[in-house]
Amino acid sequence: MGILRGKTAIITGASSGIGRATALLFAEEGANLVLAARRERELGEVAASLRSRGAAALFLAGDAADEAYARSLVALAESEFGGLDIGFNNAGTNGEMGPSADISLEGWKATLDVNLTGAFLGAKYQIPALRRRGGGSLLFTSTFVGHTAGMPGTAAYAASKAGIIGLMKTLAVELGSEGIRVNAILPGGTATSMAEAWVDTPEKLAFVENLHALKRRAEPEEIARSVLFLASDAASFMTGSAMLVDGGVSINRT
């Protein structure tokens, strides 16, 4: 029996990368899924693939920074599956990149809207549903960038992802007595379509790989396994954790 059998999860950013890999893994472990992302066609393809394998998977396309959309995802989970046990707020964007003084105000706001405000709105509407369920797991995708390492050209991205850690820790102390655990994963370099903006030449890829103690990037499935751990009862005494899943990039000096 899967370790998430009978559990219902919302996964944002589920059309590709870490979100898609997590959806596949959660489905294998028996979860009911509500999948969210902006790209409707790709999201529908993920849901159809999961259903063809016997999984219970619904999808709703929209913008993570839209409050009505965050509310609708929770309503879908409760109406179709009877409740919510896991919220994985994973949707993100690189946003506008470049020297900090050259980033436009519009680019700054757009990046924070998706990465940080989107995470907040997801949690805002998932929390009451988790309370109605008597507890659960609330999860976020942050990053080592802006936390254990600074990288030039990433001001909006780093600030928004670092903000997620502050949000997560606040929620953890607010909700712990109610049986709601709140954690974040901090991936290192991962082979996703979003990451290709960072490694668009063989030389850049080699540089990024060498930053890691393991001398390679992660596959999305490897990051998904950390999400499964935090979502499951195996992590029953973990809350408020900014968990590095970074291949040693935070400690490597070689």
Contacts in CASP RR format, 6 or more apart in sequence:
PFRMAT RR
TARGET T0000
AUTHOR 0000-0000-0000
METHOD contacts of the structure
MODEL  1
MGILRGKTAIITGASSGIGRATALLFAEEGANLVLAARRERELGEVAASL
RSRGAAALFLAGDAADEAYARSLVALAESEFGGLDIGFNNAGTNGEMGPS
ADISLEGWKATLDVNLTGAFLGAKYQIPALRRRGGGSLLFTSTFVGHTAG
MPGTAAYAASKAGIIGLMKTLAVELGSEGIRVNAILPGGTATSMAEAWVD
TPEKLAFVENLHALKRRAEPEEIARSVLFLASDAASFMTGSAMLVDGGVS
INRT
2 28 0 8 1.000
2 29 0 8 1.000
2 30 0 8 1.000
3 29 0 8 1.000
3 228 0 8 1.000
3 232 0 8 1.000
3 233 0 8 1.000
3 234 0 8 1.000
4 26 0 8 1.000
4 29 0 8 1.000
4 30 0 8 1.000
4 31 0 8 1.000
4 86 0 8 1.000
4 228 0 8 1.000
4 231 0 8 1.000
4 232 0 8 1.000
5 29 0 8 1.000
5 30 0 8 1.000
5 31 0 8 1.000
6 30 0 8 1.000
6 31 0 8 1.000
6 32 0 8 1.000
6 85 0 8 1.000
7 30 0 8 1.000
7 31 0 8 1.000
7 32 0 8 1.000
7 85 0 8 1.000
7 86 0 8 1.000
7 231 0 8 1.000
8 31 0 8 1.000
8 32 0 8 1.000
8 33 0 8 1.000
8 34 0 8 1.000
8 77 0 8 1.000
8 81 0 8 1.000
8 82 0 8 1.000
8 83 0 8 1.000
8 84 0 8 1.000
8 85 0 8 1.000
8 86 0 8 1.000
9 26 0 8 1.000
9 31 0 8 1.000
9 32 0 8 1.000
9 33 0 8 1.000
9 34 0 8 1.000
9 84 0 8 1.000
9 85 0 8 1.000
9 86 0 8 1.000
9 87 0 8 1.000
9 88 0 8 1.000
9 231 0 8 1.000
10 34 0 8 1.000
10 36 0 8 1.000
10 73 0 8 1.000
10 74 0 8 1.000
10 77 0 8 1.000
10 84 0 8 1.000
10 86 0 8 1.000
10 87 0 8 1.000
10 88 0 8 1.000
10 122 0 8 1.000
10 126 0 8 1.000
11 19 0 8 1.000
11 22 0 8 1.000
11 23 0 8 1.000
11 26 0 8 1.000
11 33 0 8 1.000
11 34 0 8 1.000
11 35 0 8 1.000
11 36 0 8 1.000
11 87 0 8 1.000
11 88 0 8 1.000
11 90 0 8 1.000
12 19 0 8 1.000
12 36 0 8 1.000
12 37 0 8 1.000
12 64 0 8 1.000
12 73 0 8 1.000
12 88 0 8 1.000
12 89 0 8 1.000
12 90 0 8 1.000
12 91 0 8 1.000
12 118 0 8 1.000
12 122 0 8 1.000
13 19 0 8 1.000
13 20 0 8 1.000
13 36 0 8 1.000
13 37 0 8 1.000
13 64 0 8 1.000
13 90 0 8 1.000
13 91 0 8 1.000
13 92 0 8 1.000
14 20 0 8 1.000
14 22 0 8 1.000
14 23 0 8 1.000
14 33 0 8 1.000
14 35 0 8 1.000
14 36 0 8 1.000
14 37 0 8 1.000
14 43 0 8 1.000
14 46 0 8 1.000
14 59 0 8 1.000
14 90 0 8 1.000
15 35 0 8 1.000
15 37 0 8 1.000
15 38 0 8 1.000
15 39 0 8 1.000
15 42 0 8 1.000
15 43 0 8 1.000
15 44 0 8 1.000
15 46 0 8 1.000
16 37 0 8 1.000
16 39 0 8 1.000
16 42 0 8 1.000
16 192 0 8 1.000
16 193 0 8 1.000
16 194 0 8 1.000
17 190 0 8 1.000
17 192 0 8 1.000
17 193 0 8 1.000
17 194 0 8 1.000
17 220 0 8 1.000
18 90 0 8 1.000
18 141 0 8 1.000
18 187 0 8 1.000
18 190 0 8 1.000
18 192 0 8 1.000
18 220 0 8 1.000
18 223 0 8 1.000
18 224 0 8 1.000
18 227 0 8 1.000
19 88 0 8 1.000
19 90 0 8 1.000
19 220 0 8 1.000
19 224 0 8 1.000
20 46 0 8 1.000
20 220 0 8 1.000
21 219 0 8 1.000
21 220 0 8 1.000
21 221 0 8 1.000
21 223 0 8 1.000
21 224 0 8 1.000
22 88 0 8 1.000
22 90 0 8 1.000
22 223 0 8 1.000
22 224 0 8 1.000
22 227 0 8 1.000
22 228 0 8 1.000
23 33 0 8 1.000
23 35 0 8 1.000
23 46 0 8 1.000
23 50 0 8 1.000
23 57 0 8 1.000
24 50 0 8 1.000
24 221 0 8 1.000
24 224 0 8 1.000
25 221 0 8 1.000
25 224 0 8 1.000
25 225 0 8 1.000
25 227 0 8 1.000
25 228 0 8 1.000
26 33 0 8 1.000
26 86 0 8 1.000
26 228 0 8 1.000
26 231 0 8 1.000
27 33 0 8 1.000
27 50 0 8 1.000
27 53 0 8 1.000
27 55 0 8 1.000
27 57 0 8 1.000
29 228 0 8 1.000
29 232 0 8 1.000
30 55 0 8 1.000
31 55 0 8 1.000
31 86 0 8 1.000
32 56 0 8 1.000
32 57 0 8 1.000
32 77 0 8 1.000
32 80 0 8 1.000
32 81 0 8 1.000
33 47 0 8 1.000
33 50 0 8 1.000
33 55 0 8 1.000
33 56 0 8 1.000
33 57 0 8 1.000
33 58 0 8 1.000
34 58 0 8 1.000
34 59 0 8 1.000
34 60 0 8 1.000
34 73 0 8 1.000
34 76 0 8 1.000
34 77 0 8 1.000
34 80 0 8 1.000
34 81 0 8 1.000
35 43 0 8 1.000
35 44 0 8 1.000
35 46 0 8 1.000
35 47 0 8 1.000
35 57 0 8 1.000
35 58 0 8 1.000
35 59 0 8 1.000
35 60 0 8 1.000
36 43 0 8 1.000
36 59 0 8 1.000
36 60 0 8 1.000
36 61 0 8 1.000
36 62 0 8 1.000
36 64 0 8 1.000
36 69 0 8 1.000
36 73 0 8 1.000
36 91 0 8 1.000
37 43 0 8 1.000
37 59 0 8 1.000
37 61 0 8 1.000
37 62 0 8 1.000
37 91 0 8 1.000
38 61 0 8 1.000
38 62 0 8 1.000
38 63 0 8 1.000
38 64 0 8 1.000
38 91 0 8 1.000
39 61 0 8 1.000
40 61 0 8 1.000
40 62 0 8 1.000
43 59 0 8 1.000
43 61 0 8 1.000
44 59 0 8 1.000
46 57 0 8 1.000
46 59 0 8 1.000
47 57 0 8 1.000
47 58 0 8 1.000
47 59 0 8 1.000
50 57 0 8 1.000
51 57 0 8 1.000
56 81 0 8 1.000
58 76 0 8 1.000
58 80 0 8 1.000
60 69 0 8 1.000
60 72 0 8 1.000
60 73 0 8 1.000
60 76 0 8 1.000
62 69 0 8 1.000
63 69 0 8 1.000
63 114 0 8 1.000
64 70 0 8 1.000
64 89 0 8 1.000
64 91 0 8 1.000
64 92 0 8 1.000
64 114 0 8 1.000
64 118 0 8 1.000
64 119 0 8 1.000
64 121 0 8 1.000
64 122 0 8 1.000
65 113 0 8 1.000
65 114 0 8 1.000
65 117 0 8 1.000
65 118 0 8 1.000
65 121 0 8 1.000
66 121 0 8 1.000
67 121 0 8 1.000
67 124 0 8 1.000
70 118 0 8 1.000
70 121 0 8 1.000
70 122 0 8 1.000
70 124 0 8 1.000
70 125 0 8 1.000
71 125 0 8 1.000
73 122 0 8 1.000
73 125 0 8 1.000
74 84 0 8 1.000
74 125 0 8 1.000
74 126 0 8 1.000
74 128 0 8 1.000
74 129 0 8 1.000
77 83 0 8 1.000
77 84 0 8 1.000
77 129 0 8 1.000
78 84 0 8 1.000
78 129 0 8 1.000
78 132 0 8 1.000
83 129 0 8 1.000
83 132 0 8 1.000
83 133 0 8 1.000
84 126 0 8 1.000
84 129 0 8 1.000
84 130 0 8 1.000
84 132 0 8 1.000
84 133 0 8 1.000
85 130 0 8 1.000
85 133 0 8 1.000
85 135 0 8 1.000
85 136 0 8 1.000
85 137 0 8 1.000
86 136 0 8 1.000
86 137 0 8 1.000
86 138 0 8 1.000
86 139 0 8 1.000
86 231 0 8 1.000
87 122 0 8 1.000
87 126 0 8 1.000
87 130 0 8 1.000
87 137 0 8 1.000
87 138 0 8 1.000
87 139 0 8 1.000
88 139 0 8 1.000
88 140 0 8 1.000
88 141 0 8 1.000
88 227 0 8 1.000
88 231 0 8 1.000
89 118 0 8 1.000
89 119 0 8 1.000
89 122 0 8 1.000
89 123 0 8 1.000
89 126 0 8 1.000
89 138 0 8 1.000
89 139 0 8 1.000
89 140 0 8 1.000
89 141 0 8 1.000
90 139 0 8 1.000
90 140 0 8 1.000
90 141 0 8 1.000
91 114 0 8 1.000
91 115 0 8 1.000
91 118 0 8 1.000
91 119 0 8 1.000
92 114 0 8 1.000
92 115 0 8 1.000
92 141 0 8 1.000
92 194 0 8 1.000
93 110 0 8 1.000
93 111 0 8 1.000
93 114 0 8 1.000
93 115 0 8 1.000
93 157 0 8 1.000
93 194 0 8 1.000
94 111 0 8 1.000
94 157 0 8 1.000
94 194 0 8 1.000
94 197 0 8 1.000
94 198 0 8 1.000
95 107 0 8 1.000
95 110 0 8 1.000
95 111 0 8 1.000
95 114 0 8 1.000
95 156 0 8 1.000
95 157 0 8 1.000
96 103 0 8 1.000
96 104 0 8 1.000
96 107 0 8 1.000
96 108 0 8 1.000
96 110 0 8 1.000
96 111 0 8 1.000
96 156 0 8 1.000
97 103 0 8 1.000
97 153 0 8 1.000
97 154 0 8 1.000
97 156 0 8 1.000
97 157 0 8 1.000
97 197 0 8 1.000
98 152 0 8 1.000
98 153 0 8 1.000
98 154 0 8 1.000
98 155 0 8 1.000
99 152 0 8 1.000
99 153 0 8 1.000
100 153 0 8 1.000
100 155 0 8 1.000
103 155 0 8 1.000
103 156 0 8 1.000
107 156 0 8 1.000
108 155 0 8 1.000
108 156 0 8 1.000
111 156 0 8 1.000
111 157 0 8 1.000
111 160 0 8 1.000
112 156 0 8 1.000
112 159 0 8 1.000
112 160 0 8 1.000
114 160 0 8 1.000
115 157 0 8 1.000
115 160 0 8 1.000
115 161 0 8 1.000
115 164 0 8 1.000
116 160 0 8 1.000
116 161 0 8 1.000
116 163 0 8 1.000
116 164 0 8 1.000
116 167 0 8 1.000
119 140 0 8 1.000
119 164 0 8 1.000
119 167 0 8 1.000
120 167 0 8 1.000
123 138 0 8 1.000
123 140 0 8 1.000
123 167 0 8 1.000
123 171 0 8 1.000
126 138 0 8 1.000
127 138 0 8 1.000
127 171 0 8 1.000
127 175 0 8 1.000
127 180 0 8 1.000
130 136 0 8 1.000
130 138 0 8 1.000
130 175 0 8 1.000
130 180 0 8 1.000
131 178 0 8 1.000
131 180 0 8 1.000
134 178 0 8 1.000
134 179 0 8 1.000
135 178 0 8 1.000
135 179 0 8 1.000
135 180 0 8 1.000
136 179 0 8 1.000
136 180 0 8 1.000
136 181 0 8 1.000
137 180 0 8 1.000
137 181 0 8 1.000
137 182 0 8 1.000
137 183 0 8 1.000
137 230 0 8 1.000
137 231 0 8 1.000
137 232 0 8 1.000
137 235 0 8 1.000
138 171 0 8 1.000
138 175 0 8 1.000
138 180 0 8 1.000
138 181 0 8 1.000
138 182 0 8 1.000
138 183 0 8 1.000
139 182 0 8 1.000
139 183 0 8 1.000
139 184 0 8 1.000
139 185 0 8 1.000
139 227 0 8 1.000
139 230 0 8 1.000
139 231 0 8 1.000
140 164 0 8 1.000
140 167 0 8 1.000
140 168 0 8 1.000
140 182 0 8 1.000
140 183 0 8 1.000
140 184 0 8 1.000
140 185 0 8 1.000
141 164 0 8 1.000
141 184 0 8 1.000
141 185 0 8 1.000
141 187 0 8 1.000
142 161 0 8 1.000
142 162 0 8 1.000
142 163 0 8 1.000
142 164 0 8 1.000
142 165 0 8 1.000
142 168 0 8 1.000
142 184 0 8 1.000
142 185 0 8 1.000
142 186 0 8 1.000
142 242 0 8 1.000
143 157 0 8 1.000
143 158 0 8 1.000
143 161 0 8 1.000
143 186 0 8 1.000
143 187 0 8 1.000
143 188 0 8 1.000
144 186 0 8 1.000
144 187 0 8 1.000
144 188 0 8 1.000
144 244 0 8 1.000
144 246 0 8 1.000
144 249 0 8 1.000
144 250 0 8 1.000
145 151 0 8 1.000
145 154 0 8 1.000
145 157 0 8 1.000
145 158 0 8 1.000
145 161 0 8 1.000
146 154 0 8 1.000
146 158 0 8 1.000
146 159 0 8 1.000
146 161 0 8 1.000
146 162 0 8 1.000
147 161 0 8 1.000
147 162 0 8 1.000
147 165 0 8 1.000
147 186 0 8 1.000
147 242 0 8 1.000
148 186 0 8 1.000
148 244 0 8 1.000
148 246 0 8 1.000
148 249 0 8 1.000
148 250 0 8 1.000
149 249 0 8 1.000
149 250 0 8 1.000
150 158 0 8 1.000
151 158 0 8 1.000
164 184 0 8 1.000
165 184 0 8 1.000
165 186 0 8 1.000
165 242 0 8 1.000
168 182 0 8 1.000
168 183 0 8 1.000
168 184 0 8 1.000
168 240 0 8 1.000
168 242 0 8 1.000
169 182 0 8 1.000
169 240 0 8 1.000
169 242 0 8 1.000
171 180 0 8 1.000
171 182 0 8 1.000
172 181 0 8 1.000
172 182 0 8 1.000
172 183 0 8 1.000
172 239 0 8 1.000
172 240 0 8 1.000
173 240 0 8 1.000
175 181 0 8 1.000
175 182 0 8 1.000
176 182 0 8 1.000
176 239 0 8 1.000
181 230 0 8 1.000
181 235 0 8 1.000
181 236 0 8 1.000
181 238 0 8 1.000
181 239 0 8 1.000
181 240 0 8 1.000
182 239 0 8 1.000
182 240 0 8 1.000
183 230 0 8 1.000
183 235 0 8 1.000
183 238 0 8 1.000
183 239 0 8 1.000
183 240 0 8 1.000
183 241 0 8 1.000
183 242 0 8 1.000
183 243 0 8 1.000
184 240 0 8 1.000
184 241 0 8 1.000
184 242 0 8 1.000
184 243 0 8 1.000
185 223 0 8 1.000
185 226 0 8 1.000
185 227 0 8 1.000
185 230 0 8 1.000
185 243 0 8 1.000
185 245 0 8 1.000
186 242 0 8 1.000
186 243 0 8 1.000
186 244 0 8 1.000
186 245 0 8 1.000
186 246 0 8 1.000
187 218 0 8 1.000
187 223 0 8 1.000
187 245 0 8 1.000
187 246 0 8 1.000
188 212 0 8 1.000
188 217 0 8 1.000
188 218 0 8 1.000
188 244 0 8 1.000
188 245 0 8 1.000
188 246 0 8 1.000
188 247 0 8 1.000
188 248 0 8 1.000
188 249 0 8 1.000
189 195 0 8 1.000
189 208 0 8 1.000
189 212 0 8 1.000
189 217 0 8 1.000
189 218 0 8 1.000
189 246 0 8 1.000
189 249 0 8 1.000
190 217 0 8 1.000
190 218 0 8 1.000
190 219 0 8 1.000
190 220 0 8 1.000
190 222 0 8 1.000
190 223 0 8 1.000
191 217 0 8 1.000
191 218 0 8 1.000
191 219 0 8 1.000
191 220 0 8 1.000
192 220 0 8 1.000
195 217 0 8 1.000
198 204 0 8 1.000
198 208 0 8 1.000
199 205 0 8 1.000
199 208 0 8 1.000
208 217 0 8 1.000
209 215 0 8 1.000
209 216 0 8 1.000
209 217 0 8 1.000
211 249 0 8 1.000
211 252 0 8 1.000
212 246 0 8 1.000
212 247 0 8 1.000
212 248 0 8 1.000
212 249 0 8 1.000
212 252 0 8 1.000
213 247 0 8 1.000
213 248 0 8 1.000
213 249 0 8 1.000
213 251 0 8 1.000
213 252 0 8 1.000
213 254 0 8 1.000
214 247 0 8 1.000
214 248 0 8 1.000
218 245 0 8 1.000
218 247 0 8 1.000
222 245 0 8 1.000
223 245 0 8 1.000
226 243 0 8 1.000
226 245 0 8 1.000
229 235 0 8 1.000
230 238 0 8 1.000
230 241 0 8 1.000
230 243 0 8 1.000
244 250 0 8 1.000
END
